[in-house]
Amino acid sequence: MRAEIIAVGTEILLGDIIDTNSAYLSKELALLGIDVYYKSCVGDNEDRLRDAFYEGLKRSDIIITTGGLGPTDDDITKEIACEVFDKKMELDTNSLEKIELFFNKIGTKMTENNKKQAYFPKDAIILENKNGTAPGAILSKDKKIIIVLPGPPKEMIPMFEYEVKPYLKSINKGTLISKTLKFFGIGESTLESKIIDIIKNQDNPTIAPYVSNMEIRLRISAKAESEYKANEMITPIVKKIKDRVGEFIYAEDNVSIEEVVSKMLVEKNLTISIAESCTGGLVSSTLINYPGISSVFMEGCVTYSNESKINRLGVSADTLARYGAVSEEIAKEMAEGIATNLNTNVAISTTGIAGPGGGTTYKPVGLVYIGIYINGKTTVKKYILNGNRQDIRLRATKNALNDLRLRLLEL
């Protein structure tokens, strides 16, 4: 089945409200095995909304709207939907009683215009709103369906979850399952070139690459009559991809890189300390997101100045004078210094030029050195990172965690 989502509201078009409903509905419909090919936003205008309905019904089996179910004159979604399906509305006394109870509960007198929300066609499936006054509805005609839902997410999401989803499951047999592979250390174009034949031959399952949070993700999705069958279809595709580019895959689905690294440290019982300059504490704060990291995380220091590097980490003043703070040599001494001072198995160091100023021909903005110390052995990697100041700091943090992950895999 094909579904289409229409967000109704001039306030969304003007940017006063961000439409999060459509993103939620797209994900939920995909999990139900229902394809979403079109999403649109229409203001509170009868002619334009009517056109959107007619156009949507030409290409989709289901239209789901959010917004425009309130008591005022510009709340027109339900009325236009009924007009398009040539359905007459009448007062539903059960809905009216629930709306009156809602106002009694909050100690406010119901105004006359709220009765508007209790009118539905006789054959409509009325969707109770337990978090507001506007009920939703499911309308159907000639194998086409329009589902009208309220706009506030706190009302729309429970209504969809508990009333619309069971209905959709009953009329659409099948499911869509997805598995996401998360990559770091490989560019999007390089990744595509290594698996281009797999991508070109896709049908079901499908393969969708996208960039998110400075990393590459591949989403492999299969549509089948059951979750078991869908997973059975996904497994050989995942294996093919791992055989080609498995060294760049750090996790699957919703697992973050800090979770992967932290779990490795905890499971191997490796204590860690961190000395940061250009990242300004981001590496430490990212690792601390992981519950349980306190068992191995000893200390994180932001040694931004040369004096701090000398006094806190024992970095050599001669090395600083000879090579400068942003250098392979200083990254090495920073990592070894913090590990020695705190007697930890592992240490990370970062030093670089985040910009926007401070760069030179020989040391440009974006130059970062990352040191990894593990049980007496130190390695340093050089990076030239792009983006603004915050981007460079975030990219350096991600690279530092990935460098540590790769070193830990060698143990």
Order of alpha helices (4+ residues) and beta strands (2+ residues): beta-alpha-alpha-beta-alpha-beta-alpha-beta-alpha-beta-beta-beta-beta-alpha-alpha-beta-alpha-alpha-beta-beta-alpha-beta-alpha-beta-alpha-beta-alpha-alpha-alpha-beta-beta-beta-alpha
